[in-house]
Amino acid sequence: MTAIAIEGRNGRGAPRRRRAAILAGSLLLHVGLLAWLALPVPPLVETLIPDEQHTITLELNRPVRAERPKPRPATASASPLPAAPAPIQPRPPARPAPAGVPTLDVPGAGQTKPGTAIRPAPLP
């Protein structure tokens, strides 16, 4: 195989001139772009007609209360401690289980204190 090289008049000068032209063109393009970006631009809001500007006025000032709320009168029937909640009672089934279906016994179903089952859940 024979490699054919295209050379300029001087032999090596053409590739150097090409690289120099690419570098100069690139620098000129970058300088032009940066100069264009540096130009001041008037704000867009000033160019709009005032009727087209959608603005919202929001006031964050609270009105000052003239008086403090009066405390509630204490009732005689109100107790300082709330009543203890009733223990959870399982409800009876709506229908009895069909014949042949095995039933499961729940070990903690009839206990009044939670956490006293045969195998309580581990603490976190």
MMTF fields as JSON, N, C-alpha, C and O atoms, coordinates in Angstrom:
{
  "mmtfVersion": "1.0.0",
  "mmtfProducer": "UNKNOWN",
  "numBonds": 495,
  "numAtoms": 496,
  "numGroups": 124,
  "numChains": 1,
  "numModels": 1,
  "chainsPerModel": [1],
  "groupsPerChain": [124],
  "chainIdList": ["A"],
  "bondAtomList": [4, 2, 8, 6, 12, 10, 16, 14, 20, 18, 24, 22, 28, 26, 32, 30, 36, 34, 40, 38, 44, 42, 48, 46, 52, 50, 56, 54, 60, 58, 64, 62, 68, 66, 72, 70, 76, 74, 80, 78, 84, 82, 88, 86, 92, 90, 96, 94, 100, 98, 104, 102, 108, 106, 112, 110, 116, 114, 120, 118, 124, 122, 128, 126, 132, 130, 136, 134, 140, 138, 144, 142, 148, 146, 152, 150, 156, 154, 160, 158, 164, 162, 168, 166, 172, 170, 176, 174, 180, 178, 184, 182, 188, 186, 192, 190, 196, 194, 200, 198, 204, 202, 208, 206, 212, 210, 216, 214, 220, 218, 224, 222, 228, 226, 232, 230, 236, 234, 240, 238, 244, 242, 248, 246, 252, 250, 256, 254, 260, 258, 264, 262, 268, 266, 272, 270, 276, 274, 280, 278, 284, 282, 288, 286, 292, 290, 296, 294, 300, 298, 304, 302, 308, 306, 312, 310, 316, 314, 320, 318, 324, 322, 328, 326, 332, 330, 336, 334, 340, 338, 344, 342, 348, 346, 352, 350, 356, 354, 360, 358, 364, 362, 368, 366, 372, 370, 376, 374, 380, 378, 384, 382, 388, 386, 392, 390, 396, 394, 400, 398, 404, 402, 408, 406, 412, 410, 416, 414, 420, 418, 424, 422, 428, 426, 432, 430, 436, 434, 440, 438, 444, 442, 448, 446, 452, 450, 456, 454, 460, 458, 464, 462, 468, 466, 472, 470, 476, 474, 480, 478, 484, 482, 488, 486, 492, 490],
  "bondOrderList": [1, 1, 1, 1, 1, 1, 1, 1, 1, 1, 1, 1, 1, 1, 1, 1, 1, 1, 1, 1, 1, 1, 1, 1, 1, 1, 1, 1, 1, 1, 1, 1, 1, 1, 1, 1, 1, 1, 1, 1, 1, 1, 1, 1, 1, 1, 1, 1, 1, 1, 1, 1, 1, 1, 1, 1, 1, 1, 1, 1, 1, 1, 1, 1, 1, 1, 1, 1, 1, 1, 1, 1, 1, 1, 1, 1, 1, 1, 1, 1, 1, 1, 1, 1, 1, 1, 1, 1, 1, 1, 1, 1, 1, 1, 1, 1, 1, 1, 1, 1, 1, 1, 1, 1, 1, 1, 1, 1, 1, 1, 1, 1, 1, 1, 1, 1, 1, 1, 1, 1, 1, 1, 1],
  "groupList": [{"groupName": "MET", "atomNameList": ["N", "CA", "C", "O"], "elementList": ["N", "C", "C", "O"], "formalChargeList": [0, 0, 0, 0], "bondAtomList": [1, 0, 2, 1, 3, 2], "bondOrderList": [1, 1, 2], "singleLetterCode": "M", "chemCompType": "L-PEPTIDE LINKING"}, {"groupName": "THR", "atomNameList": ["N", "CA", "C", "O"], "elementList": ["N", "C", "C", "O"], "formalChargeList": [0, 0, 0, 0], "bondAtomList": [1, 0, 2, 1, 3, 2], "bondOrderList": [1, 1, 2], "singleLetterCode": "T", "chemCompType": "L-PEPTIDE LINKING"}, {"groupName": "ALA", "atomNameList": ["N", "CA", "C", "O"], "elementList": ["N", "C", "C", "O"], "formalChargeList": [0, 0, 0, 0], "bondAtomList": [1, 0, 2, 1, 3, 2], "bondOrderList": [1, 1, 2], "singleLetterCode": "A", "chemCompType": "L-PEPTIDE LINKING"}, {"groupName": "ILE", "atomNameList": ["N", "CA", "C", "O"], "elementList": ["N", "C", "C", "O"], "formalChargeList": [0, 0, 0, 0], "bondAtomList": [1, 0, 2, 1, 3, 2], "bondOrderList": [1, 1, 2], "singleLetterCode": "I", "chemCompType": "L-PEPTIDE LINKING"}, {"groupName": "GLU", "atomNameList": ["N", "CA", "C", "O"], "elementList": ["N", "C", "C", "O"], "formalChargeList": [0, 0, 0, 0], "bondAtomList": [1, 0, 2, 1, 3, 2], "bondOrderList": [1, 1, 2], "singleLetterCode": "E", "chemCompType": "L-PEPTIDE LINKING"}, {"groupName": "GLY", "atomNameList": ["N", "CA", "C", "O"], "elementList": ["N", "C", "C", "O"], "formalChargeList": [0, 0, 0, 0], "bondAtomList": [1, 0, 2, 1, 3, 2], "bondOrderList": [1, 1, 2], "singleLetterCode": "G", "chemCompType": "PEPTIDE LINKING"}, {"groupName": "ARG", "atomNameList": ["N", "CA", "C", "O"], "elementList": ["N", "C", "C", "O"], "formalChargeList": [0, 0, 0, 0], "bondAtomList": [1, 0, 2, 1, 3, 2], "bondOrderList": [1, 1, 2], "singleLetterCode": "R", "chemCompType": "L-PEPTIDE LINKING"}, {"groupName": "ASN", "atomNameList": ["N", "CA", "C", "O"], "elementList": ["N", "C", "C", "O"], "formalChargeList": [0, 0, 0, 0], "bondAtomList": [1, 0, 2, 1, 3, 2], "bondOrderList": [1, 1, 2], "singleLetterCode": "N", "chemCompType": "L-PEPTIDE LINKING"}, {"groupName": "PRO", "atomNameList": ["N", "CA", "C", "O"], "elementList": ["N", "C", "C", "O"], "formalChargeList": [0, 0, 0, 0], "bondAtomList": [1, 0, 2, 1, 3, 2], "bondOrderList": [1, 1, 2], "singleLetterCode": "P", "chemCompType": "L-PEPTIDE LINKING"}, {"groupName": "LEU", "atomNameList": ["N", "CA", "C", "O"], "elementList": ["N", "C", "C", "O"], "formalChargeList": [0, 0, 0, 0], "bondAtomList": [1, 0, 2, 1, 3, 2], "bondOrderList": [1, 1, 2], "singleLetterCode": "L", "chemCompType": "L-PEPTIDE LINKING"}, {"groupName": "SER", "atomNameList": ["N", "CA", "C", "O"], "elementList": ["N", "C", "C", "O"], "formalChargeList": [0, 0, 0, 0], "bondAtomList": [1, 0, 2, 1, 3, 2], "bondOrderList": [1, 1, 2], "singleLetterCode": "S", "chemCompType": "L-PEPTIDE LINKING"}, {"groupName": "HIS", "atomNameList": ["N", "CA", "C", "O"], "elementList": ["N", "C", "C", "O"], "formalChargeList": [0, 0, 0, 0], "bondAtomList": [1, 0, 2, 1, 3, 2], "bondOrderList": [1, 1, 2], "singleLetterCode": "H", "chemCompType": "L-PEPTIDE LINKING"}, {"groupName": "VAL", "atomNameList": ["N", "CA", "C", "O"], "elementList": ["N", "C", "C", "O"], "formalChargeList": [0, 0, 0, 0], "bondAtomList": [1, 0, 2, 1, 3, 2], "bondOrderList": [1, 1, 2], "singleLetterCode": "V", "chemCompType": "L-PEPTIDE LINKING"}, {"groupName": "TRP", "atomNameList": ["N", "CA", "C", "O"], "elementList": ["N", "C", "C", "O"], "formalChargeList": [0, 0, 0, 0], "bondAtomList": [1, 0, 2, 1, 3, 2], "bondOrderList": [1, 1, 2], "singleLetterCode": "W", "chemCompType": "L-PEPTIDE LINKING"}, {"groupName": "ASP", "atomNameList": ["N", "CA", "C", "O"], "elementList": ["N", "C", "C", "O"], "formalChargeList": [0, 0, 0, 0], "bondAtomList": [1, 0, 2, 1, 3, 2], "bondOrderList": [1, 1, 2], "singleLetterCode": "D", "chemCompType": "L-PEPTIDE LINKING"}, {"groupName": "GLN", "atomNameList": ["N", "CA", "C", "O"], "elementList": ["N", "C", "C", "O"], "formalChargeList": [0, 0, 0, 0], "bondAtomList": [1, 0, 2, 1, 3, 2], "bondOrderList": [1, 1, 2], "singleLetterCode": "Q", "chemCompType": "L-PEPTIDE LINKING"}, {"groupName": "LYS", "atomNameList": ["N", "CA", "C", "O"], "elementList": ["N", "C", "C", "O"], "formalChargeList": [0, 0, 0, 0], "bondAtomList": [1, 0, 2, 1, 3, 2], "bondOrderList": [1, 1, 2], "singleLetterCode": "K", "chemCompType": "L-PEPTIDE LINKING"}],
  "groupTypeList": [0, 1, 2, 3, 2, 3, 4, 5, 6, 7, 5, 6, 5, 2, 8, 6, 6, 6, 6, 2, 2, 3, 9, 2, 5, 10, 9, 9, 9, 11, 12, 5, 9, 9, 2, 13, 9, 2, 9, 8, 12, 8, 8, 9, 12, 4, 1, 9, 3, 8, 14, 4, 15, 11, 1, 3, 1, 9, 4, 9, 7, 6, 8, 12, 6, 2, 4, 6, 8, 16, 8, 6, 8, 2, 1, 2, 10, 2, 10, 8, 9, 8, 2, 2, 8, 2, 8, 3, 15, 8, 6, 8, 8, 2, 6, 8, 2, 8, 2, 5, 12, 8, 1, 9, 14, 12, 8, 5, 2, 5, 15, 1, 16, 8, 5, 1, 2, 3, 6, 8, 2, 8, 9, 8],
  "groupIdList": [1, 2, 3, 4, 5, 6, 7, 8, 9, 10, 11, 12, 13, 14, 15, 16, 17, 18, 19, 20, 21, 22, 23, 24, 25, 26, 27, 28, 29, 30, 31, 32, 33, 34, 35, 36, 37, 38, 39, 40, 41, 42, 43, 44, 45, 46, 47, 48, 49, 50, 51, 52, 53, 54, 55, 56, 57, 58, 59, 60, 61, 62, 63, 64, 65, 66, 67, 68, 69, 70, 71, 72, 73, 74, 75, 76, 77, 78, 79, 80, 81, 82, 83, 84, 85, 86, 87, 88, 89, 90, 91, 92, 93, 94, 95, 96, 97, 98, 99, 100, 101, 102, 103, 104, 105, 106, 107, 108, 109, 110, 111, 112, 113, 114, 115, 116, 117, 118, 119, 120, 121, 122, 123, 124],
  "secStructList": [7, 7, 7, 7, 7, 7, 7, 7, 1, 1, 1, 1, 2, 2, 2, 2, 2, 2, 2, 2, 2, 2, 2, 2, 2, 2, 2, 2, 2, 2, 2, 2, 2, 2, 2, 2, 2, 2, 1, 7, 7, 7, 7, 2, 2, 2, 2, 1, 7, 4, 4, 4, 7, 7, 7, 7, 7, 7, 7, 7, 7, 7, 7, 7, 7, 1, 1, 7, 7, 7, 7, 7, 7, 7, 7, 1, 1, 7, 7, 1, 1, 7, 7, 7, 7, 7, 7, 7, 7, 7, 7, 7, 7, 1, 1, 7, 7, 7, 6, 6, 7, 7, 7, 7, 7, 7, 6, 6, 6, 6, 7, 1, 1, 6, 6, 7, 1, 1, 1, 7, 7, 7, 7, 7],
  "xCoordList": [0.83, 0.0, 0.877, 1.929, 0.429, 1.181, 0.346, -0.83, 0.95, 0.256, 0.553, 1.712, -0.482, -0.311, -0.561, -1.642, 0.386, 0.254, 0.058, 0.799, -0.958, -1.195, -0.451, -0.733, 0.477, 1.285, 1.073, 0.694, 1.326, 1.224, 2.481, 3.281, 2.634, 3.8, 5.091, 6.109, 5.029, 6.241, 6.437, 7.501, 5.458, 5.578, 4.912, 3.884, 5.44, 4.884, 4.055, 3.391, 4.051, 3.397, 1.878, 1.23, 1.3, -0.16, -0.848, -1.817, -0.422, -1.112, -0.955, -1.879, 0.167, 0.352, -0.561, -1.157, -0.671, -1.558, -3.016, -3.8, -3.362, -4.748, -5.036, -6.078, -4.115, -4.304, -4.357, -5.165, -3.51, -3.505, -4.813, -5.33, -5.357, -6.626, -7.77, -8.657, -7.764, -8.81, -8.716, -9.736, -7.488, -7.297, -7.728, -8.417, -7.34, -7.725, -9.242, -9.841, -9.851, -11.304, -12.024, -13.025, -11.535, -12.146, -12.031, -12.999, -10.837, -10.665, -11.545, -12.142, -11.633, -12.474, -13.953, -14.678, -14.386, -15.773, -16.05, -17.093, -15.129, -15.328, -15.333, -16.173, -14.416, -14.377, -15.655, -16.207, -16.132, -17.377, -18.57, -19.429, -18.634, -19.739, -19.7, -20.74, -18.527, -18.416, -18.747, -19.354, -18.366, -18.712, -20.221, -20.801, -20.856, -22.32, -23.034, -24.04, -22.511, -23.138, -22.915, -23.696, -21.863, -21.569, -22.413, -22.407, -23.13, -23.952, -25.096, -25.723, -25.383, -26.49, -27.83, -28.014, -28.751, -30.077, -31.091, -30.991, -32.065, -33.078, -33.924, -34.198, -34.335, -35.159, -36.477, -37.035, -36.954, -38.177, -39.408, -40.362, -39.397, -40.575, -40.837, -41.991, -39.774, -39.965, -40.521, -41.143, -40.309, -40.806, -42.276, -42.91, -42.834, -44.242, -45.144, -44.735, -46.35, -47.359, -47.818, -47.952, -48.06, -48.457, -49.701, -49.844, -50.611, -51.808, -51.491, -52.25, -50.386, -50.034, -49.266, -49.066, -48.836, -48.081, -49.045, -49.941, -48.852, -49.69, -48.983, -47.978, -49.495, -48.882, -49.89, -51.099, -49.377, -50.211, -49.729, -48.53, -50.647, -50.309, -50.694, -51.833, -49.737, -49.959, -49.486, -48.331, -50.365, -50.001, -49.856, -50.738, -48.737, -48.462, -48.62, -48.138, -49.264, -49.467, -50.722, -51.781, -50.601, -51.768, -52.468, -51.818, -53.774, -54.459, -54.157, -54.027, -54.05, -53.762, -55.068, -56.058, -55.066, -56.278, -56.465, -55.516, -57.692, -57.988, -58.028, -57.613, -58.506, -58.604, -58.21, -58.237, -57.851, -57.481, -58.737, -59.7, -58.739, -59.931, -60.098, -59.126, -61.343, -61.656, -61.475, -61.797, -60.961, -60.83, -62.2, -63.151, -62.279, -63.544, -63.834, -62.916, -65.084, -65.402, -65.272, -65.655, -64.731, -64.543, -65.87, -66.632, -66.152, -67.389, -67.108, -65.986, -68.098, -67.937, -67.826, -67.196, -68.426, -68.419, -67.118, -66.849, -66.312, -65.08, -64.046, -63.763, -63.492, -62.488, -61.1, -60.926, -60.121, -58.791, -58.12, -57.319, -58.431, -57.832, -58.85, -60.005, -58.446, -59.395, -59.632, -58.784, -60.783, -61.135, -60.253, -59.866, -59.937, -59.111, -59.906, -61.106, -59.276, -60.02, -60.429, -59.764, -61.516, -62.019, -61.098, -60.533, -60.946, -60.094, -60.703, -61.917, -59.862, -60.313, -60.978, -60.4, -62.185, -62.943, -63.15, -63.689, -62.735, -62.987, -64.477, -65.155, -64.976, -66.392, -66.633, -65.72, -67.82, -68.122, -68.173, -68.468, -67.896, -67.931, -69.352, -70.329, -69.444, -70.752, -71.415, -72.631, -70.621, -71.124, -70.225, -69.027, -70.761, -69.89, -69.046, -69.435, -67.91, -67.029, -67.675, -68.331, -67.51, -68.083, -67.447, -66.355, -68.137, -67.633, -66.384, -66.324, -65.406, -64.184, -63.077, -61.945, -63.361, -62.334, -61.725, -62.451, -60.421, -59.826, -59.839, -59.67, -60.037, -60.029, -58.708, -58.108, -58.283, -57.031, -57.332, -58.224, -56.583, -56.714, -55.671, -54.491, -56.108, -55.202, -54.816, -55.695, -53.503, -53.125, -53.453, -53.73, -53.436, -53.672, -55.052, -55.238, -56.041, -57.358, -58.131, -58.857, -58.004, -58.818, -58.079, -58.599, -56.928, -56.15, -56.56, -56.874, -56.555, -56.95, -55.771, -55.946, -54.577, -53.394, -52.621, -52.269, -52.348, -51.532, -50.076, -49.582, -49.412, -48.011, -47.788, -46.648, -48.849, -48.678, -49.005, -49.382, -48.874, -49.143, -48.046, -47.052, -48.241, -47.261, -45.943, -44.889, -45.988, -44.784, -44.993, -45.434, -44.688, -44.902, -43.903, -42.839, -44.24, -43.355, -42.103, -42.171, -40.971, -39.748, -39.833, -40.463, -39.197, -39.19, -38.258, -37.264, -38.569, -37.701, -36.361, -35.523],
  "yCoordList": [-1.174, 0.0, 1.24, 1.291, 2.186, 3.427, 4.539, 4.688, 5.322, 6.448, 7.689, 8.0, 8.395, 9.609, 10.787, 10.891, 11.657, 12.844, 14.046, 14.257, 14.839, 16.064, 17.168, 17.468, 17.757, 18.794, 20.099, 20.12, 21.174, 22.488, 22.812, 21.932, 24.063, 24.475, 24.249, 23.845, 24.516, 24.406, 23.0, 22.686, 22.192, 20.851, 20.763, 20.096, 21.401, 21.322, 22.546, 22.504, 23.574, 24.823, 24.775, 25.499, 23.943, 23.911, 23.429, 24.068, 22.362, 21.946, 22.976, 23.158, 23.645, 24.653, 25.852, 26.386, 26.273, 27.391, 27.02, 27.85, 25.78, 25.327, 25.356, 25.857, 24.818, 24.842, 26.275, 26.584, 27.146, 28.547, 29.227, 30.032, 28.924, 29.523, 29.022, 29.8, 27.737, 27.179, 27.807, 28.171, 27.944, 28.54, 30.009, 30.449, 30.766, 32.177, 32.327, 33.2, 31.5, 31.553, 31.2, 31.831, 30.2, 29.803, 30.92, 31.239, 31.514, 32.617, 33.804, 34.42, 34.129, 35.238, 34.966, 35.867, 33.741, 33.377, 33.486, 34.006, 33.002, 33.081, 34.524, 34.89, 35.34, 36.743, 37.445, 38.234, 37.185, 37.792, 37.373, 38.198, 36.094, 35.608, 36.223, 36.621, 36.307, 36.916, 38.402, 38.918, 39.095, 40.516, 40.682, 41.609, 39.798, 39.871, 39.612, 40.256, 38.658, 38.364, 39.491, 39.636, 40.292, 41.374, 42.613, 43.532, 42.668, 43.838, 43.935, 42.921, 45.125, 45.263, 45.108, 45.584, 44.434, 44.187, 44.817, 44.61, 45.581, 46.152, 45.031, 44.032, 45.193, 44.157, 43.957, 44.896, 42.735, 42.388, 43.033, 43.359, 43.221, 43.76, 45.194, 45.605, 45.958, 47.348, 47.463, 48.47, 46.459, 46.518, 46.134, 46.425, 45.493, 45.096, 46.278, 47.216, 46.226, 47.228, 46.943, 45.779, 47.983, 47.731, 46.867, 46.18, 46.874, 46.048, 44.568, 43.724, 44.243, 42.846, 42.235, 41.022, 43.075, 42.548, 41.957, 42.639, 40.697, 40.009, 40.059, 39.377, 40.852, 40.969, 40.62, 40.748, 40.181, 39.83, 40.668, 40.726, 41.311, 42.064, 41.205, 40.753, 40.989, 40.126, 40.85, 41.272, 40.999, 41.641, 40.565, 39.725, 40.605, 39.606, 40.164, 39.554, 41.27, 41.867, 41.283, 41.262, 40.806, 40.289, 41.433, 42.375, 41.349, 42.366, 42.141, 41.001, 43.21, 43.134, 42.893, 43.588, 41.891, 41.596, 42.643, 43.047, 43.06, 44.071, 43.459, 44.111, 42.253, 41.623, 40.161, 39.57, 39.602, 38.191, 37.346, 37.817, 36.126, 35.292, 34.941, 34.763, 34.853, 34.546, 33.046, 32.247, 32.64, 31.206, 30.572, 31.231, 29.305, 28.579, 28.358, 28.138, 28.416, 28.12, 26.622, 25.807, 26.269, 24.859, 24.255, 24.864, 23.061, 22.372, 21.413, 20.927, 21.137, 20.27, 18.805, 18.018, 18.422, 17.018, 16.629, 15.442, 17.612, 17.302, 16.759, 17.386, 15.606, 15.007, 15.357, 15.499, 15.497, 15.863, 14.755, 15.048, 13.484, 12.369, 11.78, 11.566, 11.523, 10.897, 9.434, 8.801, 8.919, 7.533, 6.589, 6.895, 5.445, 4.448, 3.838, 3.605, 3.583, 2.995, 1.557, 0.844, 1.171, -0.19, -1.184, -0.868, -2.388, -3.38, -3.792, -3.727, -4.205, -4.602, -5.969, -6.924, -6.04, -7.287, -7.729, -6.966, -8.945, -9.403, -9.638, -10.155, -9.266, -9.446, -10.86, -11.496, -11.338, -12.674, -12.655, -11.614, -13.776, -13.811, -13.607, -13.961, -13.035, -12.795, -14.103, -14.244, -15.068, -16.39, -17.447, -17.216, -18.562, -19.624, -20.198, -20.139, -20.742, -21.319, -22.559, -23.311, -22.795, -23.994, -25.267, -25.237, -26.327, -27.6, -28.011, -27.87, -28.51, -28.972, -27.932, -28.262, -26.692, -25.657, -25.627, -25.445, -25.801, -25.793, -24.372, -23.389, -24.287, -22.995, -22.857, -23.844, -21.646, -21.366, -20.722, -19.88, -21.122, -20.5, -19.395, -19.612, -18.225, -17.101, -17.094, -17.026, -17.162, -17.295, -16.072, -16.232, -14.861, -13.682, -13.101, -11.925, -13.854, -13.286, -12.936, -11.942, -13.708, -13.448, -12.71, -12.624, -12.185, -11.533, -10.071, -9.415, -9.574, -8.192, -7.243, -6.086, -7.702, -6.838, -7.139, -8.293, -6.133, -6.4, -6.643, -6.078, -7.485, -7.779, -8.936, -9.207, -9.636, -10.775, -12.084, -13.06, -12.126, -13.344, -14.373, -14.081, -15.574, -16.633, -16.242, -16.402, -15.726, -15.258, -13.804, -13.542, -12.871, -11.477, -11.05, -11.654, -10.033, -9.526, -8.927, -8.39, -9.012, -8.435, -6.91, -6.283, -6.337, -4.885, -4.273, -4.89, -3.078, -2.449, -2.032, -1.49],
  "zCoordList": [0.0, 0.0, 0.0, 0.637, -0.7, -0.798, -0.191, -0.522, 0.699, 1.304, 0.505, 0.232, 0.131, -0.653, 0.268, 0.848, 0.414, 1.249, 0.361, -0.599, 0.692, -0.065, 0.655, 1.815, -0.021, 0.588, -0.158, -1.329, 0.549, -0.064, -0.853, -1.168, -1.158, -1.931, -1.152, -1.713, 0.144, 0.945, 1.508, 2.042, 1.396, 1.961, 3.314, 3.428, 4.353, 5.715, 6.092, 7.127, 5.362, 5.734, 5.711, 6.467, 4.867, 4.731, 6.01, 6.42, 6.662, 7.903, 9.012, 9.804, 9.093, 10.133, 9.883, 10.818, 8.63, 8.31, 8.594, 9.054, 8.318, 8.569, 10.065, 10.488, 10.872, 12.329, 12.851, 13.727, 12.325, 12.758, 12.377, 13.151, 11.209, 10.79, 11.672, 12.026, 12.033, 12.911, 14.285, 14.87, 14.82, 16.136, 16.125, 17.045, 15.113, 15.032, 14.886, 15.515, 14.08, 13.915, 15.199, 15.538, 15.923, 17.188, 18.218, 18.909, 18.317, 19.264, 18.907, 19.789, 17.63, 17.192, 17.505, 17.928, 17.297, 17.596, 19.094, 19.491, 19.929, 21.37, 21.863, 22.685, 21.377, 21.78, 21.343, 22.109, 20.154, 19.684, 20.522, 20.833, 20.893, 21.72, 23.109, 23.635, 23.709, 25.035, 24.995, 25.934, 23.938, 23.807, 23.655, 24.22, 22.904, 22.733, 24.055, 24.356, 24.858, 26.155, 27.16, 28.099, 26.98, 27.904, 27.643, 28.462, 26.541, 26.244, 27.248, 27.554, 27.768, 28.723, 28.004, 26.884, 28.673, 28.114, 29.063, 30.272, 28.561, 29.458, 30.064, 29.399, 31.316, 31.958, 31.214, 30.646, 31.228, 30.507, 31.134, 30.428, 32.448, 33.129, 32.688, 32.567, 32.447, 32.034, 30.625, 30.289, 29.802, 28.428, 28.327, 27.313, 29.341, 29.302, 29.625, 30.31, 29.135, 29.463, 30.896, 31.274, 31.699, 33.099, 33.24, 34.251, 32.258, 32.356, 32.21, 32.687, 31.563, 31.344, 32.507, 32.554, 33.446, 34.578, 35.59, 36.086, 35.885, 36.861, 38.205, 38.406, 39.112, 40.425, 41.496, 41.302, 42.621, 43.767, 44.943, 45.217, 45.63, 46.829, 48.024, 48.139, 48.906, 50.055, 51.297, 51.371, 52.271, 53.524, 54.586, 54.765, 55.284, 56.312, 57.723, 58.678, 57.871, 59.187, 59.81, 59.183, 61.053, 61.771, 62.501, 62.956, 62.61, 63.41, 64.902, 65.347, 65.651, 67.074, 67.806, 67.577, 68.698, 69.466, 70.562, 71.234, 70.714, 71.719, 73.119, 74.077, 73.26, 74.576, 74.469, 73.389, 75.581, 75.624, 75.832, 76.437, 75.348, 75.56, 77.042, 77.777, 77.442, 78.846, 79.087, 78.208, 80.271, 80.556, 80.761, 81.181, 80.461, 80.619, 82.105, 82.896, 82.47, 83.88, 84.133, 83.294, 85.288, 85.65, 86.052, 86.803, 85.559, 85.922, 87.058, 87.195, 87.863, 89.022, 88.611, 89.317, 87.481, 87.071, 86.372, 86.186, 85.985, 85.276, 86.26, 87.28, 85.953, 86.835, 86.294, 85.084, 87.177, 86.701, 85.889, 85.002, 86.175, 85.445, 84.465, 84.834, 83.248, 82.315, 82.704, 83.332, 82.325, 82.637, 81.838, 80.71, 82.421, 81.746, 80.592, 80.734, 79.481, 78.361, 78.671, 79.423, 78.082, 78.291, 77.58, 76.533, 78.15, 77.476, 76.138, 75.946, 75.246, 73.916, 74.016, 74.536, 73.516, 73.518, 72.077, 71.275, 71.729, 70.358, 70.152, 71.039, 69.007, 68.727, 68.215, 67.688, 68.364, 67.85, 66.328, 65.741, 65.677, 64.217, 63.693, 64.353, 62.506, 61.902, 61.493, 61.614, 61.004, 60.624, 61.248, 61.414, 61.584, 62.09, 60.947, 59.781, 61.299, 60.284, 59.684, 60.405, 58.386, 57.778, 58.362, 58.93, 58.208, 58.725, 57.958, 56.737, 58.663, 58.029, 58.002, 57.648, 58.362, 58.387, 59.78, 60.758, 59.897, 61.243, 61.829, 61.107, 63.121, 63.808, 64.555, 64.979, 64.702, 65.397, 66.737, 66.848, 67.754, 69.064, 69.189, 68.914, 69.601, 69.794, 71.264, 72.122, 71.587, 72.988, 73.833, 75.022, 73.285, 74.108, 73.952, 74.264, 73.485, 73.191, 74.446, 74.451, 75.503, 76.689, 77.78, 78.892, 77.539, 78.585, 78.713, 77.719, 79.93, 80.171, 80.074, 79.692, 80.411, 80.34, 79.065, 78.823, 78.247, 77.067, 77.47, 78.445, 76.706, 76.977, 77.912, 78.288, 78.305, 79.216, 78.492, 79.142, 77.204, 76.463, 76.729, 77.394, 76.201, 76.412, 75.785, 76.402, 74.553, 73.862, 73.447, 72.328, 74.314, 73.907, 72.843, 72.701, 72.117, 71.067, 71.703, 72.809, 71.024, 71.601, 71.647, 70.795, 72.642, 72.778, 71.74, 71.359, 71.284, 70.278, 70.851, 70.131]
}
